[in-house]
Amino acid sequence: MKIDVQALLESLPYMGKGMLGIFIVTLTIILTVTVLNKVTNRKK
C-alpha cells in the first residue's frame, strides 16, 4: 500500500471546507430547533 503524500496535502483544504460546511449546517439546525421550541412553547 502506497500513500501519496502530495495528493493528501492537496486534498486537505477540500476536506476542511467540507467539515466546516457540516458544522455550520448542524449548528443552524440546532439553533432553528431551539428558537422554534422557545417561540412555540405552550405554558401548561
C-alpha positions in Angstrom: 0.0 0.0 0.0 1.4 3.3 -1.1 0.3 6.7 0.3 0.6 9.7 -2.0 1.5 12.4 0.5 1.3 15.2 -2.2 -2.3 14.2 -3.1 -3.2 14.1 0.6 -1.8 17.6 1.2 -3.7 18.9 -1.9 -7.0 17.5 -0.7 -6.8 18.9 2.9 -8.4 22.3 2.0 -11.3 20.5 0.4 -11.8 18.2 3.4 -11.6 21.2 5.7 -14.2 23.1 3.8 -16.5 20.1 3.9 -16.1 19.6 7.6 -16.8 23.4 8.1 -19.9 23.1 6.0 -21.2 20.1 8.0 -20.5 22.0 11.3 -22.3 25.1 10.0 -25.4 23.2 8.8 -25.6 21.2 12.1 -25.3 24.4 14.2 -28.0 26.1 12.0 -30.4 23.2 12.6 -29.7 23.2 16.4 -30.3 26.9 16.6 -33.5 26.7 14.5 -35.0 24.0 16.6 -34.1 25.9 19.8 -35.7 29.1 18.6 -38.8 27.2 17.4 -39.1 25.5 20.8 -38.9 28.8 22.6 -41.4 30.6 20.3 -44.0 27.8 20.2 -43.7 26.9 23.9 -47.1 26.3 25.4 -47.5 27.1 29.1 -49.4 24.4 31.0 
